[in-house]
């Protein structure tokens, strides 16, 4: 029998507002941590391999950060605490480790956009973002999103990726101008946000789910959380 998800503390290793919103919609309580890694230092040929490598690197960085924090706490506090005296006058000792502590699940993610076989990450600036969005006009692009779940108690890791294809109508220049002025597209892979009110009318077809395009595929995340909890 699998333990209910509510018994597990969840850390979302992402600063993405969209991922935060999706995980909350899924009914989970969670805390946030960010992974400070040099994403450009990790390169692979295939987009699927790239997003998985980046999600794992983010997990490794956060695990390292958590371990450093734990070590500092252990150095700051006595490892053995005198909690009470027994009836015979003998002191009862308790270690500082709570063996009943809830296991913690860490979720890290990554996403790229693939357009005409070329991988696109976050745009370098406004001009590149403009080029990206303009190129989607009347054409199509794909997103590749990875989810990597780490059970911090058992060390078990589970990861996979999800792909979505998006087809667009012609996107007017004035809409692109407004998107750039608003600025949110500058912070996402491929400058692609299909849920944005300005771009919604120009999305012709989505072969996959919107939550995956937003960076956190719900079905895949649910599946990996359960697998990580049960092993």
N, C-alpha and C positions, 0 to 999 in steps of 0.2 A: 504493500500500500504506500503510495507516494505521499510525502509530507506536504501540507498545504503551503502555498507560496508565502502566506502571511507570516510563517514561522522563520522566514529567511530575510535577513537584512540585504538590501540591494544597493549597490553603488553604481551610478551611471557615470562612466568615465568619459564625459563629453560636455562641451560648453554649448552645444547646439540647442537653441530654444525649441526647434521643431522636434528633436528627439525627446526632450524633456516633456513636451506636450503629449506626444504619442504614448510614452511610458505611463504617464499619469492617466491617460484615457484607458489604458489597459488595466487600471485599478491597483497599480503597485505604489507603495510608499518607497521613497528612495532618497539617498543623499547624492551630492554631486562632487566629483573630483575631476581635475583636468590633468592630462598627460603632456608634459613638456618634452616633446621629441622633435628632432629635425626630420620632418617628413621627406624632404628632398634627398636625404642621405639614403633612403630606402627605395631602390628601383628594381623592378622586374619587368619582363617583357609583356606578360599577359595581365590585363586589368584585374581579372579574378584573383591572381596570385598577389598582385600589388595591394589590393584592399585587405586581403587576409593578412599579409605581412605587416601592414600598417596597424591594423586592429590588434594584432598580437604584440607589436612593439609598444603600443599604448598601454596594453595590459601589463606588460613587463615593467614599464616605467612606474605605473601606479602601485604595483605590488612592491617594488623596491622602495617607493616613498612610504608605503604603509609599514614595511618592515623597519625602516629607519625610525619612523615615529614610535613604533612599539619598543624598539631598543632604547630609545631616549626615555620613554616612560619607565621601563624596567630599571634604568640607571638612576632615575629620580626617586623611585619608590622602593621600599624594602620588598624583597621577593617573598618573605614570610611574614605574615601578620599575626599578632596575638589577638584573636577575636574574643575569647572568653576563657574562664577558668572552669574546670570540671568540679564536681562535688567533692572529689578527693583532694582538691587543691592542685592537681596537676594541670598545667597550662595546655589548652587545646590549640594546636597550631593549624593554620589554614594557609595554603599557598596562595599567592596573588593571582593565580590562574583560575578562571571560572570554567570548569569542565562542561557546564551546561549552557555556555554561551551559544547564541544562535549563529549558525553558519552564515557567512556573508557571500553573496554572489556579486561578482563584478562584471558589468557589461561594457565592452568597448566596441567601437564601430569605425568604419571608414566608408567613403564613397567616392567614386569617380564617374565622370560622364564620358561616354565613348561616342565620338562623332566621326563618321567615315573612317573608322578603324584607328583613330587617334585618341589617346587618353587625355582628358582635360580635368585638371584639378581646379582649385580656387583661382580666379583670374588675378593677374599681377597688378591690375589697376583698371580704371574706368574704360580706357580704350580697348583693352583686351576683352573686357566684359561686353562691350558694345559689339565687337567682332563675333564673339560667341553667340550672343542672342540673335544677331542679324543672320548668322549662318543657319539657324534653326528654322527661319521663316520659310514656310512651304515645304519643309523637309522633315527628317526625323533624327532622333538621337536616342541613346540608351543610357540607363544608369546601372551601375554595378555597386551594390551595397553589401558590406560585410557586417556580421555580428559575431562577436567572440565573447563567450561567457566563461569566467573562471570561478570555480568554487574555492574560496580562500581557505576553507577548513580542510578539504581533502586534496587539493591540488589538481583536481580534475578540470580539464578544459574542453570546451565544445565550441566549434566554430563552423560557419558556412557563409555562403553569399546568395544574393537574390538579384535577378536581372529584370529590368522593365524597359519596354520600348515605347517611346512617346512620339506621336506624329503631330505636326503643327500646321495650322492654316498660315497664310501670309501674316506676318506681324508688322504693323505700321511703324514707321520711324518715330512718330510722336509717342507711341507706347513705350518704345525702347528708351527714349529720352526720359520719360517719367519714371521708369524702373531704375534707371541710373541715378536720377535725382533723389529718389527715395533711398537708394543705397544698399538694400538688403542683398541684392544679387552679387554684390562684391565679396560676400563672405561665404558663398556656397560653391560647390564643385560645378564647373562649367557654366557658372552664372545662371543656373537653371532652377527656377522655382515655379512648378506648374500649379501650385495651390494659391499663388498670389492673385488677388482680385483683378489686377491689371492684365495678367496673362491668361487667366481662365477662359475667356471667350475665344482664344486663339489655339487652344488645345483641341486637336481634331480627334485623337484616339489614344488611349493608354492601354497597352498590352501588359497588364500587371496591376499592382496596387499603388495608390497614391501614397500610402504610408511608407512604402519602400522607396519611392522617389524622394520623399522627405527625409530619408536617411535611417529609418528604423522599421523594417518589415515586421509587422505584428506577429504573423503566423510563425515565421522563422524564429523570432525572439522567444516566443512562448515555448516552442519546441526545444530550443537549446537550454532554456532555463530549467525545464523539466528534466532533461537529460543530465544536466550538471547537478541537479538536486538529488537524483536517484543513484548516483555512482559515488 
